[in-house]
Amino acid sequence: MKAGALRHSGLKSLLLAGTVIGGAVSPVAVFAQAGAQQGQTTDTASQASANDIVVTARRTAERLSDVPVSVAAISGEQLQERRILSDSDLQSATPGLTIRQTNSSNQISYSLRGQSVDAFSFAAPAVLNYVNEFNAQSTSSSAFFDLQSIQVLKGPQGTLFGRNATGGAVLYETQKPTEDFGGYLRVSYGNYDNKLVEGAINVPGETIAGRVAMQYQKRDGYQRNLLLGTRNGSLDNFSVRPTIQIKLGDLTNTTVYQYSFSGGVSAGLRASNYYGNSSSSGVAGDPNNNSVNGQPVSNNLNYGLPSATLYPDGIASSLDGGAAFAQFGFSGLPSFMEAQKNYGFYDIFNNQTGRHRARQHMVTNTTTYQLDGGVQIKNVFGFNRSRSRDHTDVDGTPFEPLNIGLGGGTGPNNPGNPNIGGPSAEGYTYMQQQLSDELQVSGESGRVKYIAGLYYFKGKDFQRMFLDFAPDYGPALGDNLGYQLKEYTNRTESKGAYAQVTYALTDSLNFTAGGRYTWEKSIYIPTDRVPGSYDPFQDDFNTSLGITGGTLKASKPSWQVSLDYKVTPDLMFYAVHRGSWRTGGFNGTASSTDANGNPIANSFKPETTYDFEVGAKYNGDLGGMRTTFNIALYDQYIKNVIRSVYLGTAAVSGNVEAARVTGFEADASIRPANWLQLGATLAYTNARYTKNTAVVGSNVVLFGPYGDTPKWTGSAFAKVEQDLADGSTVSLRGDLYSQNRFYYSNAAATILPGTDIAGYTLIDLRAEWSNVAGSGVGLSAYAKNLTNEKYNVGGFALGAVNAINAVLPGLPRMYGIELNYKF
């Protein structure tokens, strides 16, 4: 029997036991330097011992064990040790975090405590990313290099950090110039011709200091696209980041610029089931089966493109290039689903190349000025612009019920089908731009610590997506079933004012209260082209319906109150209550109708939430062994949950009435001996819709179960290390990550049955010999997914559009060697 068949029945007891002996989020080296670079509370940072974790979850440098909220922190050294190179790798290092992957390996979002953003919903993220305290969003998977730390804040945010969020925030802090000349070089090579070069050089100075870091990675694809004769899952990425820091007395100004190019071919989807025909490969019954108390609530949830009807067995000979399908053993959708079982897990039949191209320019500037009396003035400015173009097969089949991208072209490696996957296919274009500025004042007086500020954000999201319906139909079938152009811009403006005060009631008991008020505005602008300026389309589909745009405004408070009590200097208990929201907006890919039946823009209302959390944190010695543990229990309530579902021929957004998420997160680590460290994490997330009815566009849809939220996730690790006489150190680390079954749609119990993903377990190993003979040179060997587990990480639920659902495979076993040099 395969090991995976047994692992999940024992996952809960195994990892519960593991939390007693250790934690995968172990102490990180973000010490006095972190406090100095934040320009706040440097005394706290300088007093931190080598066993303390210093974080900036409350916009000031504090020991993790003193922060009354749930935070996971990972240092730059740990990122390298665990070979965490991008967003998808971060999931295994953070309890309760899910990296949601939808239609490709570059279509990702973060999910914390059940809060996420649906692909193509065009809603504000429920979990926001911050680079050097600037909210930066991009259109590609991120590259992690030369980072000081990554911190994951869980639960509703908004009182202190940038924009409002209902799920959490992920804080990336880049490495700043240090006082010593130096740097590092890291070179690695692995299977799939995986080449990685990374390095940084630091130039100190009393007034002006600088640092330049870069990373380049290129890797071949691990998926075989048998239809086009190509490979998917390849990488071709380059990033460079210069930093300049100026110090003039009590003023410090730090400017960081980053340019990133992301190329290669995204991992492709693999069709998992279809609806319509009775087949062992399909799902029996009609998924469009909404009802309340047995009565239908909608009569127009029909497939926009019923693939089982459009592509019955035997139709291949009538399709453009379909005669080539015979060599693979299928002639229509039903026989394809059967034939696919005879091929490998990483074999796909995508009719789009999967080509991905993205560029990002980002600037952050942080200025701090220290006044007398411990008062600090700080300004954080940021600008980010990213643009991507993707050629994505959205159904994971060789057929084209829904094709994204204008034009066909030629498939040079598939002469039997000259109309698929060609270089002239336009693909899907997406652009994001953000600009923000935040001015804050903070300080400490007696028993009072305070922070207050003003925040301004301006964003623009543009998308261009051409939809071609059944373009593989030959002349005998009518060439295609139609087409639409979806091209529009969403503009967002946010203004906020906030303040938070912590008062020490006693030397051991602190009370914190904070509040924020935010004003949000969303503007939807469909493209209206001058006639004749673009052939054959003059404007986007909604414009052709007479929709001219729309504006939404909202203003609401966010808040936080907490109590924390130090039982001993090493042990703290806390309780916190928070409330926040995320703004409503528009989804320009779809339309709705008003009471009179007139077409209007598809819009959704703001999502609101509040929660209660209690927890404990310990950082000290137990029986002479250095030990840390953190545990948090929470109960969160959400109203007007922003969701999208794919209906007709588009993603349509709306609000589910209410949801509730309860759970706990725990992590711990222990050193039984100087040469041994053990650890584990465990997260339980019980997310459910308490009122699951939603008006989505002009349809009523029942949602549930909760998507992209495994109920159980956990990890464990062991590390042994030994110092040698020549000043070097040898170490061996093993990591295990496991999660149980989850759904990749939010309507698996109603209109989208069969949209679930089995649980899986991954094992990683790394052996390292560092500072060889005191030279600064290190050698290591690594293996990710050691057992070559075949698992899926996400999916695209288009069952109510083209009657096909598809899943995205996770990475196979990756292994290699690495050389690094620190100077």
C-alpha positions in Angstrom: 0.0 0.0 0.0 1.2 3.5 -0.8 2.4 5.4 2.3 0.0 8.3 1.5 -3.0 6.0 2.0 -2.2 5.7 5.7 -0.7 9.1 6.6 -3.7 11.2 7.1 -5.5 9.0 9.5 -2.7 9.5 11.9 -1.8 13.0 11.1 -3.7 14.6 14.0 -2.2 12.5 16.7 1.3 12.5 15.2 1.5 16.3 15.0 -0.2 16.9 18.3 2.5 14.9 19.8 5.0 16.8 17.8 4.0 20.1 19.2 5.2 18.9 22.6 8.7 18.4 21.3 9.4 21.3 18.9 8.5 23.8 16.2 9.3 24.4 12.6 9.1 28.2 13.0 12.2 28.2 15.1 14.0 31.2 16.6 15.2 33.6 13.9 18.2 35.9 13.9 16.4 39.2 13.4 18.0 41.0 16.4 19.4 44.4 17.1 19.9 45.1 13.4 16.1 44.7 12.8 15.4 47.3 15.4 17.9 49.8 14.1 16.7 49.4 10.5 13.1 50.0 11.6 14.4 53.0 13.4 12.3 52.2 16.5 12.9 50.7 19.9 16.5 49.9 19.3 17.0 49.3 23.1 14.6 46.5 22.9 16.4 45.0 20.0 19.8 45.4 21.4 18.8 43.6 24.6 17.5 40.6 22.7 19.6 37.5 23.3 20.6 35.1 20.6 17.5 33.0 21.5 15.0 35.7 21.1 12.9 36.4 18.0 12.4 40.1 17.1 9.5 41.1 14.9 7.8 44.3 13.8 4.2 43.1 13.8 3.2 46.3 15.7 5.4 48.7 13.6 8.1 48.6 16.2 10.9 46.1 17.0 9.7 43.7 19.8 10.5 40.2 21.0 8.0 37.8 19.4 7.3 36.5 22.9 6.1 40.0 23.9 3.7 40.6 21.0 0.0 39.8 21.8 -0.9 38.6 18.4 -0.3 35.4 16.3 2.9 35.9 14.2 5.2 33.5 12.4 8.7 34.7 11.6 11.4 33.3 9.3 14.9 34.7 9.0 16.9 35.1 5.9 19.2 32.4 7.0 16.3 30.0 7.5 15.0 30.9 4.0 18.3 29.7 2.6 18.5 26.7 4.9 15.1 25.4 3.9 15.5 26.5 0.2 12.4 28.7 0.3 12.7 30.5 -3.0 9.2 31.6 -3.8 5.7 32.0 -2.4 4.7 28.4 -3.0 7.6 27.2 -0.8 6.4 29.4 2.1 3.4 27.3 2.9 5.3 24.5 4.5 7.1 26.9 6.9 4.1 28.7 8.2 1.3 27.0 10.2 -2.2 27.8 8.8 -0.9 29.5 5.6 -2.1 28.1 2.2 -0.6 29.4 -1.1 -3.6 29.2 -3.4 -2.7 28.2 -7.0 -5.4 28.4 -9.6 -5.0 28.2 -13.3 -1.2 28.2 -13.4 1.8 28.2 -11.1 2.0 32.0 -11.5 -1.7 32.7 -10.6 -1.4 32.6 -6.8 -2.8 34.2 -3.7 -2.4 33.8 0.1 -5.1 32.2 2.3 -5.0 32.6 6.1 -7.6 31.4 8.4 -9.9 30.7 5.5 -9.6 34.2 4.1 -8.4 34.5 0.5 -9.2 36.1 -2.8 -10.7 34.2 -5.7 -8.9 34.3 -9.1 -10.5 36.7 -11.5 -12.7 38.2 -8.8 -10.8 41.5 -8.9 -11.3 42.0 -5.2 -8.8 43.4 -2.8 -6.7 40.6 -1.3 -7.8 39.3 2.1 -4.1 38.7 2.9 -1.9 41.7 1.9 1.8 41.6 1.1 4.1 44.3 2.3 7.7 44.9 1.1 9.5 47.2 3.6 6.1 48.2 4.9 4.8 49.1 1.4 1.7 47.2 0.1 3.0 45.9 -3.2 1.0 43.5 -5.4 2.4 41.8 -8.5 1.3 39.5 -11.3 3.8 36.8 -10.9 5.2 34.4 -8.3 7.7 36.3 -6.1 11.5 35.7 -5.9 12.9 35.5 -2.3 16.5 36.6 -2.1 18.7 38.7 0.3 15.8 39.1 2.7 16.2 40.0 6.3 13.0 38.3 7.4 9.5 37.2 6.4 6.7 37.7 9.0 3.2 36.3 8.7 0.6 38.2 10.7 -2.7 36.3 11.2 -6.2 37.6 11.7 -7.9 40.8 10.7 -5.5 43.7 9.9 -6.0 47.4 9.3 -5.3 49.3 12.6 -1.6 49.6 11.9 -0.7 48.2 8.5 -1.5 50.0 5.2 -4.8 48.9 3.8 -7.5 46.9 5.6 -7.4 43.1 5.3 -9.6 40.4 6.8 -7.2 37.5 6.8 -3.7 38.7 7.6 -0.5 40.3 6.3 2.8 39.0 5.0 5.7 41.3 5.7 8.9 41.1 3.6 11.9 43.0 4.9 14.8 43.3 2.5 18.4 43.3 3.8 19.7 46.8 4.3 23.3 48.1 4.3 25.3 47.0 7.3 28.4 48.6 9.0 30.9 46.2 7.5 32.1 45.5 4.0 31.1 42.1 2.8 28.6 40.0 1.0 27.9 36.5 -0.3 27.7 34.4 -3.4 25.4 31.4 -3.8 25.5 29.0 -6.7 23.5 25.8 -7.0 22.7 23.2 -9.7 20.1 20.5 -9.6 17.9 18.2 -11.7 15.8 19.6 -14.5 19.0 21.6 -15.3 18.1 23.9 -12.4 20.7 26.7 -12.2 20.6 29.4 -9.5 23.0 32.2 -8.9 22.5 34.7 -6.1 24.6 37.2 -4.4 25.0 40.6 -2.7 27.7 43.1 -1.9 27.6 45.6 1.0 29.5 48.8 0.9 29.5 50.7 4.3 29.9 54.4 4.9 29.3 56.8 7.7 27.0 59.0 5.7 26.1 57.0 2.6 26.1 53.2 2.5 24.9 50.9 -0.2 24.0 47.3 -1.0 23.3 45.5 -4.3 21.7 42.1 -4.5 20.7 39.9 -7.4 19.3 36.5 -8.2 19.1 34.5 -11.5 17.3 31.1 -11.8 16.7 29.0 -14.9 15.1 25.6 -14.8 13.7 23.2 -17.4 10.0 22.1 -17.2 8.9 19.0 -15.3 5.7 18.5 -17.2 5.5 17.0 -20.7 3.0 18.7 -23.0 2.4 15.8 -25.3 0.1 17.8 -27.6 2.6 20.5 -28.4 5.8 18.6 -27.8 7.0 21.1 -25.2 7.7 21.3 -21.5 5.7 23.2 -18.8 6.9 24.2 -15.4 10.1 25.9 -16.5 11.7 29.0 -14.9 13.7 31.9 -16.4 13.8 34.6 -13.7 16.1 37.5 -12.9 15.9 40.2 -10.2 18.3 42.9 -9.0 17.9 45.2 -6.0 20.2 48.1 -5.2 19.7 49.9 -1.8 21.1 53.3 -0.7 21.0 54.4 2.9 21.8 58.0 4.0 22.4 58.9 7.6 22.6 62.6 8.7 22.5 62.9 12.5 19.1 61.7 13.7 17.8 61.3 10.2 17.9 58.1 8.2 16.7 57.7 4.7 16.7 54.3 2.9 15.7 53.8 -0.7 15.3 50.4 -2.3 14.7 49.7 -6.0 13.9 46.3 -7.4 13.5 45.1 -10.9 12.3 41.6 -11.6 11.7 39.7 -14.8 9.8 36.4 -14.6 9.8 34.1 -17.6 9.6 30.5 -18.5 6.5 28.4 -19.0 4.0 28.1 -16.2 2.9 24.7 -14.9 -0.2 23.6 -16.8 -3.6 22.3 -15.6 -4.7 18.7 -16.0 -8.4 17.9 -16.5 -9.8 16.0 -13.5 -13.5 15.6 -14.3 -16.3 16.8 -16.5 -20.1 17.0 -16.3 -22.9 16.1 -18.7 -22.3 12.5 -19.9 -22.4 9.4 -17.7 -18.8 8.2 -17.6 -16.4 6.8 -15.1 -14.2 9.8 -15.9 -16.9 12.3 -15.3 -19.2 13.2 -12.4 -22.7 11.9 -12.6 -25.6 14.3 -12.5 -26.2 17.9 -13.3 -24.0 20.2 -11.1 -26.2 23.2 -11.7 -28.6 22.1 -9.0 -29.2 24.9 -6.6 -32.2 24.8 -4.3 -33.4 26.0 -1.0 -35.6 23.6 0.9 -36.0 21.6 -2.2 -37.1 24.5 -4.3 -34.9 25.8 -7.2 -33.5 29.3 -6.6 -32.3 29.9 -10.1 -33.4 28.7 -13.5 -30.5 30.1 -15.6 -27.4 28.3 -14.3 -26.7 26.6 -17.5 -23.3 25.7 -19.0 -22.0 28.5 -21.1 -20.1 25.9 -23.1 -21.2 22.3 -22.5 -18.0 20.5 -23.5 -19.3 17.0 -23.3 -21.9 18.0 -26.0 -19.5 20.1 -28.0 -16.8 17.4 -28.1 -18.4 14.0 -28.2 -16.3 11.0 -29.2 -15.7 10.9 -32.9 -15.7 14.7 -33.4 -11.9 14.9 -33.6 -11.8 14.5 -37.4 -14.0 17.6 -37.8 -11.8 19.8 -35.6 -8.8 21.9 -36.8 -5.9 19.5 -36.3 -8.1 17.0 -34.5 -6.9 14.1 -36.7 -3.6 14.1 -34.7 -5.5 13.1 -31.6 -5.8 9.5 -32.8 -2.1 8.9 -32.1 -2.9 9.5 -28.4 -5.9 7.2 -28.3 -8.9 9.6 -28.1 -11.4 11.3 -30.5 -13.5 13.4 -28.1 -13.8 14.5 -24.5 -15.0 11.2 -22.9 -12.3 9.1 -24.6 -9.7 11.7 -23.7 -10.5 11.4 -20.0 -10.1 7.7 -20.2 -6.9 7.9 -22.4 -5.3 10.4 -20.0 -5.2 7.7 -17.3 -2.7 5.8 -19.4 -0.2 8.7 -19.3 2.1 9.9 -16.5 1.1 12.2 -13.7 3.1 15.1 -15.2 1.9 14.5 -18.8 -0.5 17.1 -20.0 -2.4 17.9 -23.2 -2.6 21.7 -23.2 -3.4 23.6 -26.4 -1.8 26.8 -25.1 1.9 27.1 -24.6 1.8 28.3 -21.0 4.3 31.0 -21.8 4.7 33.5 -19.0 6.3 36.9 -19.1 6.2 39.5 -16.3 8.2 42.5 -15.3 8.1 44.5 -12.1 9.6 47.8 -11.0 9.3 48.7 -7.4 10.7 51.5 -5.2 10.4 51.9 -1.5 11.7 54.9 0.5 11.7 55.0 4.3 12.7 58.1 6.2 12.9 58.3 10.0 13.8 61.2 12.2 14.5 60.8 15.9 13.4 63.7 18.1 14.2 64.3 21.8 12.2 62.4 24.3 12.0 59.2 22.3 9.6 60.6 19.7 10.1 59.4 16.1 8.6 60.7 12.9 8.6 58.2 10.0 7.5 58.3 6.4 7.0 55.3 4.2 6.6 55.8 0.4 6.2 53.2 -2.2 5.6 52.8 -5.9 5.1 49.5 -7.8 4.3 48.6 -11.4 4.0 45.1 -12.8 2.8 43.7 -16.1 2.3 40.2 -17.2 1.2 38.2 -20.2 0.2 34.5 -20.0 -0.8 31.9 -22.5 -2.9 29.7 -20.3 -5.0 26.6 -21.1 -7.8 26.9 -18.6 -9.4 23.4 -18.9 -6.4 21.1 -19.1 -7.7 19.3 -22.3 -6.6 19.3 -25.9 -10.0 20.8 -26.8 -10.8 24.5 -26.9 -14.3 25.2 -25.5 -12.9 28.4 -24.0 -9.7 29.8 -25.4 -7.9 32.9 -23.9 -6.1 35.0 -26.4 -6.7 36.5 -29.8 -5.5 34.5 -32.8 -4.2 31.0 -33.4 -0.9 30.6 -35.2 1.1 27.5 -35.7 2.3 24.8 -33.4 5.7 24.0 -34.8 6.0 20.8 -32.9 2.6 19.6 -33.8 2.1 19.8 -37.5 -1.1 17.8 -37.3 -2.8 20.7 -35.6 -1.5 24.0 -37.0 -4.1 26.2 -35.1 -3.2 25.6 -31.5 -0.5 27.0 -29.3 0.9 29.3 -31.9 3.1 32.3 -31.1 0.5 34.7 -32.4 -2.0 33.8 -29.7 -2.3 37.0 -27.6 -2.9 35.4 -24.2 -4.1 37.2 -21.1 -2.6 40.6 -20.2 -2.7 42.0 -16.7 -1.2 45.2 -15.2 -1.1 46.4 -11.6 0.2 49.7 -10.2 0.3 51.0 -6.7 1.4 54.2 -5.0 1.2 54.9 -1.3 2.5 57.3 1.3 2.3 56.9 5.1 3.3 59.5 7.7 3.5 58.3 11.3 4.6 59.5 14.7 5.5 57.1 17.6 7.1 57.2 20.9 7.0 56.3 24.6 6.3 58.3 27.7 6.3 56.7 31.1 3.9 53.8 31.0 2.5 54.8 27.6 3.6 53.7 24.1 1.8 55.2 21.2 1.8 55.3 17.4 -0.4 57.4 15.1 -0.5 58.0 11.4 -2.1 59.1 8.1 -2.2 56.8 5.0 -2.9 57.3 1.3 -3.0 54.6 -1.4 -3.8 54.8 -5.1 -4.0 51.7 -7.3 -4.8 50.8 -10.9 -5.6 47.3 -12.2 -5.9 46.8 -16.0 -6.8 43.6 -17.8 -7.1 42.6 -21.4 -8.6 39.1 -22.0 -9.9 38.0 -25.3 -12.2 35.0 -25.1 -12.7 32.7 -28.2 -15.4 30.1 -27.9 -14.5 26.7 -29.6 -12.0 28.2 -32.1 -10.9 24.6 -32.9 -14.2 24.0 -34.7 -13.6 23.5 -38.4 -15.6 25.1 -41.2 -18.0 22.2 -41.2 -18.9 23.1 -37.6 -19.1 26.8 -38.0 -15.4 27.8 -37.2 -16.3 29.0 -33.6 -19.2 29.8 -31.4 -18.3 33.4 -30.9 -15.9 35.7 -29.1 -15.7 38.5 -26.5 -13.1 41.1 -25.6 -12.8 41.8 -21.8 -10.7 45.0 -21.4 -11.1 47.4 -18.6 -9.4 49.3 -15.8 -10.2 49.4 -12.1 -8.9 52.4 -10.1 -8.8 52.4 -6.3 -8.2 55.1 -3.8 -7.8 54.6 0.0 -7.3 57.2 2.8 -6.9 56.3 6.4 -6.1 57.7 9.8 -5.1 55.5 12.8 -3.8 55.6 16.3 -2.8 52.9 18.9 -1.8 53.2 22.5 -0.4 50.6 24.9 -0.6 51.4 28.6 1.3 49.4 31.2 -1.2 48.8 34.0 1.5 47.1 36.0 5.0 45.9 35.3 3.5 42.6 34.0 0.1 43.7 32.6 -0.5 45.8 29.4 -3.6 47.1 27.8 -3.6 48.1 24.1 -6.3 49.9 22.2 -6.2 51.0 18.6 -8.5 52.3 15.9 -8.5 53.4 12.3 -11.0 54.9 10.0 -10.7 54.3 6.2 -12.3 55.9 3.2 -12.3 53.8 0.0 -13.3 54.5 -3.5 -13.4 52.1 -6.5 -13.9 53.2 -10.1 -14.6 50.8 -13.0 -13.7 52.0 -16.5 -14.5 49.7 -19.5 -12.6 50.3 -22.6 -14.4 52.4 -25.2 -12.2 52.6 -28.3 -12.5 55.0 -31.2 -14.3 53.1 -34.1 -11.7 51.6 -36.4 -8.8 52.0 -34.0 -8.7 48.3 -33.3 -9.8 45.7 -35.8 -12.0 43.8 -35.5 -13.1 45.0 -32.0 -13.8 48.5 -31.1 -14.5 48.1 -27.4 -14.9 45.6 -24.7 -18.0 43.4 -24.3 -19.5 45.3 -21.4 -19.2 48.6 -23.4 -21.1 47.0 -26.2 -23.9 46.3 -23.8 -24.1 50.0 -22.9 -22.3 49.8 -19.6 -20.2 53.0 -19.2 -18.6 52.3 -15.8 -19.3 52.8 -12.2 -18.1 54.2 -8.9 -18.4 52.7 -5.4 -17.6 54.5 -2.1 -17.3 53.0 1.4 -16.0 54.1 4.8 -15.7 52.0 7.9 -13.7 51.6 11.1 -11.1 49.0 12.1 -10.1 48.4 15.7 -8.1 46.3 18.1 -8.1 45.9 21.9 -5.9 43.5 23.8 -4.6 42.5 27.2 -1.3 40.7 27.8 0.1 39.4 31.0 3.6 38.2 31.8 3.3 35.4 34.2 7.1 35.2 34.3 9.7 36.9 32.1 9.5 33.9 29.8 5.8 33.2 29.7 3.0 35.5 28.4 -0.8 35.0 28.1 -2.8 37.4 25.9 -6.3 38.1 24.6 -7.2 40.2 21.6 -10.3 41.4 19.8 -10.1 42.9 16.3 -12.4 44.1 13.6 -11.7 45.1 10.1 -13.0 45.0 6.5 -11.9 45.0 2.8 -13.5 47.2 0.2 -16.0 46.2 -2.4 -15.5 46.8 -6.1 -16.2 45.7 -9.6 -15.5 42.7 -11.7 -15.3 43.9 -15.3 -15.3 40.4 -16.8 -19.0 40.1 -16.1 -22.2 42.1 -16.0 -25.5 42.1 -14.0 -28.9 43.6 -14.5 -30.8 46.2 -12.5 -34.4 46.0 -11.4 -35.6 47.1 -14.8 -33.5 44.5 -16.6 -30.9 46.9 -17.9 -27.2 45.8 -17.9 -25.0 47.1 -15.2 -21.5 46.4 -14.0 -20.9 43.4 -11.9 -20.2 44.7 -8.4 -19.8 43.4 -4.9 -20.1 44.9 -1.4 -17.4 45.4 1.3 -16.6 42.3 3.4 -16.6 42.9 7.2 -15.2 40.8 10.0 -14.3 40.6 13.7 -12.6 38.0 15.8 -11.5 36.9 19.3 -8.1 35.4 19.9 -6.4 34.1 23.0 -2.9 32.7 23.2 0.3 31.9 25.1 3.9 32.4 24.3 7.0 30.9 26.0 10.7 31.5 25.3 13.0 30.1 28.0 14.5 27.0 29.5 12.7 23.8 30.4 14.8 21.4 32.3 17.9 23.1 31.0 16.7 22.8 27.4 16.1 26.0 25.4 12.4 25.9 24.5 10.0 28.1 22.6 6.3 27.6 22.0 3.4 29.7 20.7 -0.2 28.8 20.6 -3.3 30.8 19.5 -7.0 29.9 19.6 -9.4 32.1 17.6 -13.0 32.5 16.5 -13.7 34.8 13.5 -17.0 36.0 12.1 -17.3 37.3 8.5 -20.2 39.0 6.7 -20.7 39.6 3.0 -17.8 37.2 2.1 -16.4 38.3 -1.2 -16.4 35.4 -3.6 -16.5 34.7 -7.3 -17.8 31.7 -9.2 -17.4 31.0 -12.9 -20.8 31.1 -14.7 -21.7 31.3 -18.3 -18.5 32.5 -19.9 -17.0 34.6 -17.1 -16.0 34.9 -13.5 -18.9 36.6 -11.6 -18.3 38.2 -8.2 -20.7 38.7 -5.3 -21.1 38.3 -1.5 -21.9 35.2 0.5 -24.1 36.2 3.5 -22.0 35.0 6.4 -19.2 32.7 7.5 -17.4 31.6 10.6 -13.8 30.3 11.1 -12.6 28.8 14.3 -9.3 27.0 15.0 -5.9 27.0 16.6 -2.3 27.3 15.5 0.7 26.1 17.5 4.5 25.9 16.9 7.3 24.9 19.2 11.0 24.1 19.3 13.3 22.5 21.8 17.1 21.8 22.0 17.6 18.6 24.0 21.4 19.1 23.3 23.6 21.6 21.7 23.9 19.4 18.6 20.1 18.6 18.3 17.1 20.7 17.6 13.5 19.4 17.2 10.4 21.2 16.2 6.8 21.0 14.9 3.8 23.1 13.9 0.1 22.3 13.8 -2.9 24.3 12.6 -6.6 23.4 12.7 -9.0 25.5 10.6 -12.7 24.9 10.8 -14.1 27.3 8.1 -17.8 27.2 7.1 -20.5 29.3 5.6 -23.2 29.9 8.2 -25.4 31.6 5.6 -24.3 30.2 2.3 -26.7 32.1 -0.1 -25.1 34.6 -2.4 -26.4 36.9 -5.2 -23.6 36.6 -7.8 -24.3 38.8 -10.8 -27.9 38.1 -11.6 -27.8 34.5 -10.2 -28.5 33.1 -6.7 -25.8 30.5 -5.9 -25.4 28.4 -2.8 -21.8 28.2 -1.6 -20.0 25.5 0.4 -17.8 23.9 1.6 -15.1 26.5 2.2 -12.4 26.5 -0.5 -8.6 26.5 -0.3 -8.7 25.8 3.5 -7.3 22.4 4.6 -8.7 21.5 8.0 -5.4 20.1 9.3 -1.9 21.2 8.3 1.3 20.5 10.2 5.0 20.1 9.9 7.9 18.7 11.9 11.7 18.9 11.7 14.9 17.7 13.2 18.3 19.2 12.8 21.7 17.8 14.0 24.8 19.9 13.8 28.4 19.6 15.0 31.2 22.1 15.2 34.6 20.8 13.9 38.1 21.7 15.1 38.8 23.7 11.9 36.0 26.2 12.7 33.5 24.6 10.3 30.1 23.1 11.0 28.4 20.1 9.6 24.6 19.7 9.8 21.8 17.6 8.6 18.2 18.8 8.6 15.0 16.9 7.7 11.6 18.6 7.3 8.1 17.0 7.0 5.0 18.9 5.9 1.5 17.4 5.7 -2.0 18.6 5.0 -5.3 16.8 4.6 -8.0 17.0 1.8 -9.3 20.4 0.7 -11.6 21.9 -1.9 -10.4 24.2 -4.7 -13.8 25.7 -5.3 -16.3 27.2 -2.9 -19.3 25.4 -4.3 -18.3 21.7 -4.3 -21.5 20.7 -2.5 -23.8 22.5 -4.9 -22.8 23.4 -8.5 -19.3 22.0 -8.6 -19.1 18.5 -7.3 -15.7 16.7 -7.5 -13.6 19.8 -6.9 -11.5 18.5 -4.1 -7.8 17.6 -3.7 -6.4 14.7 -1.7 -4.1 15.4 1.2 -0.4 14.8 0.9 2.9 14.7 2.8 6.3 16.1 1.7 9.7 15.3 3.0 12.8 17.6 2.5 16.4 16.9 3.4 19.5 19.2 3.5 23.1 18.4 4.4 25.6 21.2 4.8 29.2 21.8 5.6 29.6 25.5 6.3 32.6 27.7 6.7 35.0 25.0 5.5 38.3 25.3 7.3 37.3 28.8 8.3 37.3 30.0 4.7 33.7 31.3 4.5 32.9 28.6 1.9 30.0 26.3 2.4 28.9 23.2 0.6 25.4 21.6 0.8 23.2 19.1 -0.9 19.4 19.2 -0.8 16.3 17.1 -1.8 12.8 18.6 -1.9 9.9 16.2 -2.0 12.3 13.3 -1.3 9.7 10.6 -1.8 8.6 12.1 -5.2 5.1 12.4 -3.9 2.6 13.0 -6.7 0.1 15.6 -5.4 -2.0 18.6 -6.6 -1.7 22.1 -5.1 -4.8 23.8 -6.6 -7.3 23.8 -9.4 -9.5 25.8 -11.7 -13.2 25.0 -11.2 -14.8 25.9 -14.6 -17.5 23.2 -14.3 -20.4 25.7 -14.5 -18.8 27.4 -17.6 -17.4 24.6 -19.8 -18.4 21.6 -17.7 -14.7 20.8 -17.0 -12.7 21.1 -13.8 -8.9 20.8 -13.8 -6.1 20.5 -11.2 -2.6 21.8 -11.0 0.2 19.3 -10.0 2.7 20.2 -7.4 6.5 20.0 -7.8 8.1 16.6 -8.3 11.3 15.6 -6.5 13.9 18.4 -6.8 17.5 17.8 -5.7 20.9 19.4 -6.2 24.1 20.7 -4.7 25.0 24.2 -3.6 28.1 26.3 -3.1 28.1 29.5 -1.1 30.7 31.9 0.0 30.4 34.7 2.6 33.0 37.5 2.7 
